């Protein structure tokens, strides 16, 4: 509650349908210390996308078409050339001179209630990693065929409150218009990207809301956090077993890379291991080039970028196999099965299997987009070469330089 008396609080707490009442925490949820301030130059398909085999997945016909990716972050520059035609509120792509922000934009911070904005850049950057493509030399996104919507949950300074987080989760479940009316679950996204987290972990207040999203068939992808390399450094809700938690891989060495030093590790205090090892997987999180407000591009590092890669991967898989859409559990299993373990890399020794995975350092390994899409297609009954029919996946899990 935002205001009221102690009597009202006690009355609400006493109601049988109320489980608990908590304070409205006000926390900074985005890091600023891993952002090189240098201009990125166009390189067509970005190296991080090549690293995880995204072009090979696109060649299978999986680009994310028909899938809606929600990003809950600092906001969005919906006019950025790499994002404009992917924004659901754009009514006349690719020019996007005609827009309708109803059900595609919501600002829980009250900063820019009628028109998308992003004075921070974090939200625009992560959206670019997930879906960005300007149709030319800036192929920066994992799922260039997908559509995006945005809930501004973080202030321009990177902070948020519990109330804002819950408000965005409610909007994700049934987006409403700019006036706060006409909620429509038919316009809900297929997945929600949370490239931020509450430091210190152990913040369980969002669990019910996330369970409601996933019960509706909406995947929630969350960042592990950038507080590594110590054990037990996960941020919330990246320490929830319900979410698909992503750590950062350093692609400075051949695939599958190494775990980035800043990437947070498990175990989770909320869901200890065994049986739960987190993060679930790694994705590229170092020296990632993506979009910034004003049509700019820069190179940043962080688990936020890694998280956006996995959101794009879900979009690729669901566009390849529409029957998989909404199956949150199986989707997570296929992503884990198709990942490549970082064999022989003990990380910080936070517990688990360091040969095949999972463990609390690198989870099941680094994502591999082609493998994940092929598994998605197999789940839809697709038939490939003999090695797929026999279950021998070695031919399509080779390292990508």
Secondary structure as GFF3:
##gff-version 3
##sequence-region A 1 401
A	DSSP	alpha_helix	6	13	.	.	.	ID=ss1
A	DSSP	beta_strand	26	28	.	.	.	ID=ss2
A	DSSP	beta_strand	44	45	.	.	.	ID=ss3
A	DSSP	alpha_helix	47	51	.	.	.	ID=ss4
A	DSSP	alpha_helix	54	59	.	.	.	ID=ss5
A	DSSP	beta_strand	68	73	.	.	.	ID=ss6
A	DSSP	three_ten_helix	84	86	.	.	.	ID=ss7
A	DSSP	beta_strand	105	107	.	.	.	ID=ss8
A	DSSP	alpha_helix	122	131	.	.	.	ID=ss9
A	DSSP	beta_strand	138	139	.	.	.	ID=ss10
A	DSSP	beta_strand	147	152	.	.	.	ID=ss11
A	DSSP	beta_strand	159	161	.	.	.	ID=ss12
A	DSSP	alpha_helix	162	173	.	.	.	ID=ss13
A	DSSP	three_ten_helix	185	187	.	.	.	ID=ss14
A	DSSP	beta_strand	191	194	.	.	.	ID=ss15
A	DSSP	three_ten_helix	204	206	.	.	.	ID=ss16
A	DSSP	alpha_helix	207	215	.	.	.	ID=ss17
A	DSSP	beta_strand	219	223	.	.	.	ID=ss18
A	DSSP	beta_strand	244	250	.	.	.	ID=ss19
A	DSSP	beta_strand	258	259	.	.	.	ID=ss20
A	DSSP	beta_strand	281	284	.	.	.	ID=ss21
A	DSSP	beta_strand	288	292	.	.	.	ID=ss22
A	DSSP	beta_strand	296	300	.	.	.	ID=ss23
A	DSSP	alpha_helix	303	320	.	.	.	ID=ss24
A	DSSP	three_ten_helix	322	324	.	.	.	ID=ss25
A	DSSP	alpha_helix	328	338	.	.	.	ID=ss26
A	DSSP	alpha_helix	369	379	.	.	.	ID=ss27
A	DSSP	alpha_helix	386	389	.	.	.	ID=ss28
A	DSSP	three_ten_helix	394	396	.	.	.	ID=ss29
###
